[in-house]
Amino acid sequence: MAHRARTQNDADIYAATYLPEAVLIFPGIGRIDVDTAVEAIRGENAAGRHWAEVSFSAETAVEVAAGTCLLAYHADARWNDQPTAEAVDCLTVYVKRDGRWRVAAHQQTASA
């Protein structure tokens, strides 16, 4: 599942669970596609950068239509090279395609 991809920073999981046409939006980065995200993750992994701590809270799931849902949640995450965690609010849209749930869109916003 996509949550696992984020907690493990695993490029192969991202590639397998996100739609090829998925849209991702990150603070300080902006809008990127899945290929760009996967390559960035591979670069982070090659440099020895990985998540040291990740926690999720305030999860709210909403079924938008049959085969489409969104998940809103808060995440606190710390990279292994950072002394403190970053706080973000996230919104991920999932669609069911070919019997599997896949991410169609993901956005993070810096949490106040």
PLY file of the C-alpha trace (Angstrom):
ply
format ascii 1.0
element vertex 112
property float x
property float y
property float z
element edge 111
property int vertex1
property int vertex2
end_header
0.00 0.00 0.00
1.10 3.57 -0.53
1.58 4.26 3.19
4.26 1.58 3.17
6.02 3.30 0.28
6.22 6.54 2.22
7.42 4.99 5.45
10.10 2.93 3.74
11.07 5.41 1.01
11.09 2.47 -1.41
11.19 3.50 -5.08
9.94 0.11 -6.29
6.83 0.33 -4.09
6.10 3.83 -5.41
6.47 2.62 -8.99
4.12 -0.31 -8.35
1.42 1.47 -6.33
1.13 4.86 -8.03
-0.58 5.24 -11.39
1.84 6.19 -14.16
-0.14 9.41 -14.68
-0.40 10.24 -10.95
0.16 13.82 -9.83
2.27 14.53 -6.73
2.65 17.92 -5.04
5.22 18.57 -2.32
6.15 21.68 -0.30
9.29 23.32 -1.63
9.23 21.09 -4.72
5.89 21.69 -6.39
4.17 19.40 -8.85
6.02 16.33 -10.12
5.19 13.06 -11.82
5.80 9.54 -10.58
8.94 9.02 -12.68
10.51 12.13 -11.14
9.55 10.96 -7.63
10.94 7.47 -8.20
14.25 8.83 -9.52
14.52 11.22 -6.55
13.93 8.33 -4.14
16.59 6.23 -5.87
19.00 9.16 -5.48
18.16 9.53 -1.79
18.65 5.80 -1.25
21.99 5.83 -3.09
23.13 8.71 -0.86
22.18 6.72 2.26
19.24 8.99 3.07
16.17 7.27 4.49
13.30 7.87 6.88
14.38 7.37 10.50
10.91 7.97 11.98
7.44 8.34 10.47
4.13 8.56 12.27
0.61 9.13 10.95
-2.37 10.59 12.78
-5.76 12.24 12.22
-6.59 9.85 9.38
-9.90 10.45 7.63
-11.08 8.28 4.73
-13.86 9.39 2.40
-15.38 7.29 -0.37
-15.86 9.79 -3.18
-17.46 7.32 -5.61
-17.34 3.59 -6.26
-13.68 2.73 -6.76
-12.41 6.14 -5.64
-11.55 7.32 -2.16
-9.38 9.90 -0.51
-7.36 9.72 2.63
-6.50 12.86 4.58
-3.94 12.56 7.37
-1.15 14.24 9.30
2.41 12.91 9.12
5.47 13.62 11.24
8.61 12.36 9.54
12.32 12.65 10.24
15.08 11.84 7.78
18.10 10.03 9.19
20.20 13.17 8.59
17.79 15.57 10.36
17.62 16.30 14.10
13.87 16.99 14.11
10.78 15.77 12.30
8.90 17.68 9.63
5.12 17.98 10.03
2.89 17.80 6.96
-0.79 17.42 6.24
-1.47 15.05 3.37
-4.24 14.18 0.97
-4.00 11.03 -1.15
-6.55 9.96 -3.75
-6.86 6.23 -4.44
-8.59 4.60 -7.40
-9.31 0.93 -7.93
-7.91 -0.25 -11.25
-7.69 -3.87 -12.37
-8.70 -5.01 -8.88
-5.92 -3.03 -7.12
-5.97 0.24 -5.20
-3.50 2.69 -6.71
-2.60 6.30 -5.97
-3.87 8.82 -8.52
-2.82 11.96 -6.62
-0.89 12.87 -3.50
-0.34 16.30 -1.95
1.57 17.40 1.11
1.25 20.78 2.78
3.50 22.03 5.55
1.56 21.77 8.80
1.08 24.86 10.92
0 1
1 2
2 3
3 4
4 5
5 6
6 7
7 8
8 9
9 10
10 11
11 12
12 13
13 14
14 15
15 16
16 17
17 18
18 19
19 20
20 21
21 22
22 23
23 24
24 25
25 26
26 27
27 28
28 29
29 30
30 31
31 32
32 33
33 34
34 35
35 36
36 37
37 38
38 39
39 40
40 41
41 42
42 43
43 44
44 45
45 46
46 47
47 48
48 49
49 50
50 51
51 52
52 53
53 54
54 55
55 56
56 57
57 58
58 59
59 60
60 61
61 62
62 63
63 64
64 65
65 66
66 67
67 68
68 69
69 70
70 71
71 72
72 73
73 74
74 75
75 76
76 77
77 78
78 79
79 80
80 81
81 82
82 83
83 84
84 85
85 86
86 87
87 88
88 89
89 90
90 91
91 92
92 93
93 94
94 95
95 96
96 97
97 98
98 99
99 100
100 101
101 102
102 103
103 104
104 105
105 106
106 107
107 108
108 109
109 110
110 111
